[in-house]
Each structure stands twice: as structure tokens, then as C-alpha cells.
Amino acid sequence: MKNKNIRPIERLGFDRRMTKEEINSLPIKGYRGKIEVVKSKTAMDEAFDELSRERLIGFDTETRPNFSKGQNNLPSLIQLAGSETVYIFQLRHLDFPKALRRILADKKIIKTGVAIDYDLMQLQRLGSFSEGGFVGLTRIAKYAGIKNHGLRGLAAVLLGFRISKGAQRSNWGSDTLTQKQINYAATDAWVGREIFLRLQEMGVIYPDLVFDD
């Protein structure tokens, strides 16, 4: 992203890092909207139709934890949060379909989240695609003078709540996800989208965001 589209916000009082204790004192909030777990071609086609009309999507992935030395698992889920629905794609049922890669490559759709460079690198191991339209929230936060850079910290600083990390190290490669896993995965993608909107509302991100080729 071009730096000319980001405004420093030191004047707004983010001159220190919010502590773990301060974050833990905030109320927990999670996504409470519509969630679709996608595990079939029919569901994939329906999700693609909806997501292709979005202008801004929250992006995240989940990977089964590595429990042994040298183990390096591939992503199990891709979560994409639109304006009305969060879609959770179970890759063990879908592989890495071309329709999903087209969404990730579309420069006209902003995809935003935290640590996206690593997520994209891991997804490239599943199948080659040319990513487009991705905006890293950590880069924006650093440039704007915010001291907290992770998803949990940014949610606390900018949105005033904390998100649960209780399901973080669960088995994301399971055939069937638990409701706790579904809620956790949906929340992470949704929060990324909400943080972007909050930064835009505050005037940190210019409305006419421009991407480098």
C-alpha cells in the first residue's frame, strides 16, 4: 500500500502500548452475525457470488498446531468476512478451489487482516495464485503511531473490547468444526474488517485507498 494513503495519529493519544492487564480488563466480544461453513462445491459457488460483490473483506486463516519438532502444517481454514456474512472455508473438503483463488487475487476487493504476509506464504504452498488487494493492519498501525500491533491489541485500542483466544490451538483440521471453533474463526476475520473501518472512520486511511501494482 502507498504510504500517502495513511495519516499519522499520534495526536489521538496512542503514545504508549496498552498493557496485557488493561486489555484483559475489557469486555469480551465476538462476532454474532451470519456464518457459513463452506465445505462443498455448491456452497463454494454461492459464497463466491456473494464475496465477489464486496468492496472490503476481513481475512484470516487457521492452521492445525504443530505438536512435534519439524512439523509444519498447511492452513486448514480460510475465513473471509463480508458486510453481512463470514464465510469459513474448510480446505480439507475443498482443496484450494480456483473460485477462492480468484477472490484472493482480485485487486478491486480489499482483503485486510493481521500477519497476512505469513498467511499468504502458507497458502501459496497449497497452490499458486497472484494475491491482490491485501492490506496489512500491522503496517498501518506502525505507520500511524499505534503501539499495539496484533489483532487482539488493535481490537482493544481501536474498538474497546477484547477477543477470546481460547480456541487458538485447537484441531482446525477436524472433519467437523465445533461451535466454539466456528465462532473463534469468524470473529478473527470480522475483527480485521472492523479495525479497517474504524481506522478509515478516524481518517487514518484515506477513503480513496490506492494499491501498488
Summary of the structure (lengths in Angstrom):
residues: 213
radius of gyration: 16.9
end to end distance: 9.1
largest distance: 49.3
contacts: 642
relative contact order: 0.23
helix: 39%
strand: 17%
